[in-house]
Amino acid sequence: MAQARRVGVRVRPLLSRLGVPSGDGHRSGLHNLRHSLSNWLVNKAKENPKTVQGILGHSRIQTTLDLYTDEDLDEMIAAQEKFLDAVGFEAESIQ
């Protein structure tokens, strides 16, 4: 716990310089950075989840997927549009 606080003390000034809220009510510790990194790698950079699992040191891929990734709205919409295209519907006519 003490280590996490030390990280937060070092991270907050950096976040402030970047314009990222980190004051009262915002957590900015090592866990949050870890979550942000893994989420970005999987959802935005499209890295293989097994690669991210290795970076995080998880023994099971399910841990990485369950705890450190979130669904991406843009990706969900794109996947649904792919399905509609595959079955012959135009996405615009459904909305």
C-alpha positions in Angstrom: 0.0 0.0 0.0 2.8 2.4 0.8 4.4 1.7 -2.6 1.1 2.6 -4.3 0.9 5.9 -2.4 4.5 6.8 -3.5 3.6 6.1 -7.1 0.6 8.4 -6.8 2.7 11.2 -5.3 5.0 11.0 -8.3 2.2 10.6 -10.9 -0.1 13.4 -9.8 2.3 16.2 -10.8 2.7 14.6 -14.2 -1.0 14.3 -14.7 -1.4 17.9 -13.7 1.1 19.0 -16.3 -0.8 16.9 -18.9 -4.2 18.5 -17.8 -5.6 15.2 -16.5 -7.7 15.5 -13.3 -6.0 13.9 -10.4 -7.2 15.8 -7.3 -9.9 15.0 -4.8 -12.1 12.2 -6.0 -9.7 11.0 -8.6 -7.5 7.9 -8.1 -4.2 8.1 -9.9 -2.1 5.2 -8.6 -0.2 2.4 -10.2 -3.4 0.2 -10.6 -5.1 3.0 -12.6 -2.1 3.3 -14.9 -2.0 -0.5 -15.3 -5.7 -0.6 -16.2 -5.3 2.3 -18.7 -2.3 0.7 -20.3 -3.9 -2.7 -20.8 -7.2 -1.2 -21.9 -5.4 1.0 -24.5 -3.2 -1.8 -25.7 -6.1 -4.2 -26.3 -8.9 -1.8 -27.5 -7.1 1.0 -29.3 -3.6 -0.3 -30.3 -5.2 -3.7 -31.2 -2.4 -5.6 -29.5 -3.0 -9.3 -29.0 -4.5 -10.0 -25.6 -1.9 -12.7 -25.0 0.9 -10.1 -25.4 -0.8 -7.9 -22.9 -1.2 -10.9 -20.6 2.6 -11.3 -20.7 3.2 -7.6 -20.0 0.9 -7.7 -17.0 2.3 -11.0 -15.8 -1.0 -12.8 -15.5 -0.9 -16.6 -15.5 -4.4 -16.8 -17.1 -5.6 -14.8 -20.1 -9.1 -14.7 -18.5 -7.7 -12.5 -15.7 -6.4 -10.0 -18.3 -9.6 -10.0 -20.2 -11.9 -9.8 -17.2 -10.1 -7.3 -15.1 -8.2 -5.0 -17.4 -10.1 -4.6 -20.6 -13.4 -2.9 -21.3 -15.7 -3.0 -24.2 -15.1 -0.3 -26.8 -18.3 1.3 -28.1 -16.9 2.2 -31.5 -15.7 -1.4 -31.9 -19.1 -2.8 -30.9 -20.9 -0.6 -33.4 -18.4 -1.6 -36.2 -18.9 -5.3 -35.3 -22.7 -5.0 -35.6 -22.4 -3.2 -38.9 -20.2 -6.0 -40.2 -23.0 -8.5 -39.3 -25.6 -6.3 -41.0 -23.5 -6.1 -44.1 -23.0 -9.9 -44.1 -26.7 -10.6 -43.9 -27.6 -8.0 -46.5 -28.9 -5.1 -44.5 -27.7 -1.5 -44.7 -26.9 -0.2 -41.2 -28.4 3.2 -41.9 -31.8 1.7 -42.7 -31.9 -0.1 -39.3 -31.2 3.0 -37.2 
